[in-house]
């Protein structure tokens, strides 16, 4: 009887964990026109579905504008279960944006926030 109770509890607990795991969005779901913004600057970018390298897709945008908002201008992107990462050509991260309802946010070392929002 004790073993049955333990097995039932373990099953219930693991099922709850599985149900709460985050889903990885597809590139097609996130592709399109986006706006990256800071306090006084906005840049239009496009998340494309053509593969840059493995699981990284191509990003198009004005490099000079992007460099005013981020440490360097990204050229790629990839979805994560809890956000979106903008990357260099080799796939290394430039900035991770965490999901926050209808937009994504990245906090820089100086405390300023960058927002990434898909155009309607």
C-alpha positions as CSV (number, residue, x, y, z in Angstrom):
1,X,0.0,0.0,0.0
2,X,2.8,2.4,0.9
3,X,4.5,1.7,-2.4
4,X,1.3,2.5,-4.3
5,X,0.9,5.8,-2.5
6,X,4.6,6.7,-3.3
7,X,4.2,5.7,-7.0
8,X,1.0,7.8,-7.3
9,X,2.6,10.8,-5.7
10,X,5.7,10.6,-8.0
11,X,3.5,10.2,-11.0
12,X,1.4,13.2,-10.1
13,X,4.5,15.3,-9.4
14,X,6.3,14.5,-12.6
15,X,3.1,15.0,-14.6
16,X,2.8,18.5,-13.1
17,X,6.3,19.3,-14.0
18,X,5.9,18.1,-17.6
19,X,2.7,20.1,-18.0
20,X,4.4,23.4,-16.9
21,X,7.4,23.1,-19.2
22,X,7.8,25.8,-21.8
23,X,7.3,25.2,-25.5
24,X,10.0,26.2,-28.0
25,X,8.3,28.5,-30.6
26,X,9.2,27.7,-34.2
27,X,11.1,30.2,-36.4
28,X,8.0,30.6,-38.6
29,X,6.0,31.8,-35.6
30,X,8.5,34.5,-34.7
31,X,9.6,35.5,-38.1
32,X,8.6,38.9,-39.5
33,X,9.0,42.6,-38.7
34,X,10.0,43.7,-35.2
35,X,10.9,46.9,-33.4
36,X,13.9,47.0,-31.1
37,X,13.7,50.0,-28.8
38,X,15.5,51.8,-26.0
39,X,14.7,55.0,-24.2
40,X,15.4,57.3,-27.2
41,X,16.1,55.0,-30.1
42,X,14.1,52.6,-32.3
43,X,15.3,50.2,-34.9
44,X,13.2,48.1,-37.3
45,X,14.5,44.6,-37.8
46,X,13.3,41.5,-39.6
47,X,13.6,38.0,-38.3
48,X,14.0,35.8,-41.3
49,X,13.5,32.0,-41.7
50,X,16.5,31.4,-43.8
51,X,19.1,29.4,-41.8
52,X,22.3,31.2,-40.9
53,X,24.0,28.3,-39.1
54,X,22.3,25.2,-37.7
55,X,19.6,26.5,-35.4
56,X,20.3,30.2,-36.0
57,X,18.3,32.2,-38.5
58,X,19.2,35.4,-40.4
59,X,18.3,38.8,-39.0
60,X,18.1,41.9,-41.2
61,X,18.4,45.4,-39.9
62,X,20.4,48.7,-40.0
63,X,23.7,47.8,-38.3
64,X,24.5,51.4,-37.3
65,X,21.1,51.7,-35.6
66,X,21.4,48.3,-33.8
67,X,24.9,49.2,-32.5
68,X,23.4,52.2,-30.7
69,X,21.1,49.9,-28.7
70,X,23.2,46.7,-28.2
71,X,26.9,46.0,-27.5
72,X,27.2,44.9,-31.2
73,X,24.9,44.5,-34.2
74,X,23.4,41.0,-34.4
75,X,23.1,39.2,-37.7
76,X,21.2,36.1,-36.5
77,X,18.5,35.0,-34.0
78,X,17.2,31.9,-32.4
79,X,14.1,31.1,-30.3
80,X,14.4,29.7,-26.8
81,X,11.6,28.3,-24.6
82,X,11.6,31.5,-22.4
83,X,12.7,34.1,-24.9
84,X,14.7,35.0,-28.0
85,X,18.5,35.3,-28.5
86,X,20.0,37.7,-31.0
87,X,23.4,36.4,-32.2
88,X,26.6,37.0,-34.1
89,X,27.3,35.1,-37.4
90,X,28.9,32.2,-35.5
91,X,25.8,31.8,-33.3
92,X,27.3,33.3,-30.1
93,X,24.9,35.5,-28.2
94,X,24.8,39.3,-28.5
95,X,21.7,39.6,-26.3
96,X,19.0,37.4,-24.7
97,X,15.5,38.8,-24.6
98,X,13.2,37.2,-22.0
99,X,9.5,36.9,-22.8
100,X,7.3,39.4,-21.0
101,X,3.6,39.1,-22.1
102,X,3.4,40.6,-25.6
103,X,7.1,41.6,-26.0
104,X,10.6,40.6,-25.0
105,X,13.1,42.5,-22.8
106,X,16.9,42.6,-22.4
107,X,18.6,44.4,-19.5
108,X,22.1,45.9,-20.3
109,X,24.9,46.0,-17.8
110,X,24.1,49.7,-17.0
111,X,20.5,48.8,-16.1
112,X,18.9,50.2,-19.2
113,X,16.2,48.0,-20.8
114,X,15.8,47.1,-24.5
115,X,12.4,46.0,-25.8
116,X,11.7,43.8,-28.8
117,X,8.2,43.8,-30.0
118,X,6.6,42.2,-33.1
119,X,4.8,44.7,-35.4
120,X,1.1,44.0,-35.8
